[in-house]
Amino acid sequence: MSTSDLRRHNDERFAALAAGLTNREWAQPSRCHGWTNHDVLAHLVIGLTIPLHQVLAAMTRHGGSFDQANATLARDLAASTTPGDLLAEFTRASRKPRGIGRLFPPRLLLGDHVIHELDITTALHREPAIPPDILTVVLNTEVHIPNPFVPARARAAGLHLYADDIPWEHTRGPGRPPTVTASAADLASALAGRQEALLRCHGDGLPVLRQRTQHLHPTPPKSRH
């Protein structure tokens, strides 16, 4: 199965899960700093649909900052569109991405969707429902492929990462580097810069990873709440 097909199948699973969330749950803060779960869903829709020129225009309005433009676009869409309508659009766009959704490498798009699903479900204290094969692809993408928006590869450098719930581990560096152990979902979230996920990681490499998530992190969006 191609990565694009894998992403579409995983999006279908997420959409079925998300359809059961209440309005109150959508309004709660996510693990993506400064965003509600509703904002995160809007971001996922934007990533599959928005024309590149609109992204560039938003960046111009924010002094060239992609992060600030990204946050504003997501919040504006969430403010004007219900979670139900966003979820319907997400389902349509997942089958046939347009705009920047056609430009992003499928592996990075899959990773973005998985990390943001974890932002939502973890904030709601739900057990992750992401299949092990999907988490394996996301983790391998994080540690091997440079990402201009999420410096996970740099965070993984010189560490031995070990998932204690699926058969996955990774080492970058000579000898036996310091280890960080956690569930696959928490490792993926920690490499994506989620401080909350670090609370469930352990090992002698944890201080290194914690420091890197503080220094190798995009400027967080300003909260409207």
N, C-alpha and C positions, 0 to 999 in steps of 0.2 A: 504494500500500500504506500502510495506517495505521501510525502509530508503534507501536501495540500489536502489530500483525502483524509489523512489522520486528523488534521485540524478541523475539517468540516464535521467529522463524526464526533469529535470531542466537543465542538460547539453545540451540537444537537443534544448531547448529554447535559451540558451546562444549562442550556435553555430550558430543558425539562425540569431541572432542579430549581432554577431561578423563577419559574412560573409559580412555584409554591410559596414564594416570599410575600409577606404582607407589606402594606404601605409603611407601617411602622418600622419594619425591618429595613426597607429600602432607605428610610430616612436616617438610620443610625450611621455613626462614623465607621468608615472602613479602616483596614490596616494600611491603606495608602494615605500617607500623611496629609491631613487637611481635606480629604474627600469623603463624602458620604457614599454609601453603597449605590445610591441613585446616580451620583456623579461618575462612579466607576463604570456603571452600565452605559452611561452616555459616552464615556471615553471609548469603550469597546465598539460602539456603533460608529463613532467618528473615525476610528482606525480602519474601519472597513469601507467607509463611504466618502469621506470628505475629499474634494478636489485639492490638488497640491497648491494651487494659487491661493486658496482660502487659508491654508496653513501659513504660507509665506506672508500673506497680508496681516494675519494675526501676529506673526512674529515681528513684523515691522512696527505694529502698534505697541509692542512690548519690548522695544529696543533690541530686537534680535534674539530674544530669549525663547527658545522652543518650549521650555518647561512652563513658563508663565503663559505663553500662548495656548499650550495644550490644556492647562488648567482652566483658563477662561472659556475656551471652546466647549469643554466638557460641562462646566457649570451652567453656561448659557443654554445649552441644549437640554440639560436636566431640568432647568427652571421652566422650560417651555413645553416639555414633553413628559407624559406619564411613564412610569416604569413599564406598564403593559404595552404601550405603543413603542417604546424603545426596544423592548424584547421582541416584538413582532418584526421591527426593522432589522434587528440583529440577526434574526433567523433568516430573513430574506437576503441580507447582504452577505451572510456567511456562505450561502450557496453560490453567490455570484458577486464577489467583491468588486468595488469600483473605486475610482480616485486613488488615494494613496494605498488603499487595500490591495490594489493590483501591483504596487511597486515594492512593498515590503517583502523580504525573503520569507517564505512560508515557515521556516523554523523559528524565526524571530517573532512572527505573528502568533504562532502557537504558544511560544513562551510567554508573550504578553498576555494572552488570554488565560493561560493557566495561573500565572502569578496574580492576576487581578481576581480570578475566581477565589483563590486562596485569601486575598485581601477581604473579600466579602464573607466567605464562610467562616474563616477564623474569627473575624469580628463578631460573628453571630454564635460563636462557640459550637460550631458544627464540625464533626469529623470530616476531614477531606475525603471526597469521593472520586478523586482523579485516579484513573487506572495506572498501574505500575508501568506499563509500556509507554504511556504518555509522559510520566514523570522522568523516565529514563531518557527519552528524547530531549526533554527540556533541560535536564541537568547536563547532558552531553553538549547541548548547544551553549549553555552558560559557560562551561569551562573551556570550550574549544573555539568558539566563534566570537570575535570582537563585536561588541554592540555599542554604537555611539550614544545610546540613551541609558543603558544599564551596564556599568563596568564590572560585570560578574567575573569575566575572565581574569581581570587584574586582581580581583579579590581572592580568587582561587590560587593564584601563583604561590608556589612554595609550600602548599598545604596538602596534607593527605585527608581527603574528604571521604567519609564512610557513612552510607545509609544503613540504618539498623533494622529497616523493615522490608527492603527489597534488595536483590543482589546487584548493588551498584557501589563502586568506589572509584576514586580518581586520585592520582598523585602527580604533582608537578614540582620538580625540583630534585636535586641529587640526594642520595642516601635515603634516610627515613625522616621526612619532614614532620613537623607537628601535625597532630590529628584533630579534626573536628568531626564529631559524630552526632547524628540526629536522624529523624525520619526523613525520607526523600522530600516530602513536601516542605518540611522546615528548612532543609538545606537549600532547596530552590528559592524559598522566600528570603532566607538570610543572604544568599548571594545576590539577590535582587535589592538588598539594602533594607529589608524590613527588620527594624530593631526588635520588635516583639518576638519574631521567630528565634532570635539569638538566645532568648530566655530558655528555650527548650533544646539548645545545643550544648554539648560539653566536649571536653578534651583539652589537651595542652596547647592546641592551636587556636582556641577560642579567643584569647586576648588579641591575637593578630587579626582575626577576622572582624572582631568587634571594632578595632581601631580603623580598619579599612572601610567599614561601612560608614564610619563617621567622616572620613577624609575623602573617600572616593564616592561621592554622592551628589547627584544633581541638586541644585537649589530647590528646596521644597516650595510648593505653591503656597501663596498666602491664603489662609482660611477665610471664608466668608461667614463662618459661624461664630 
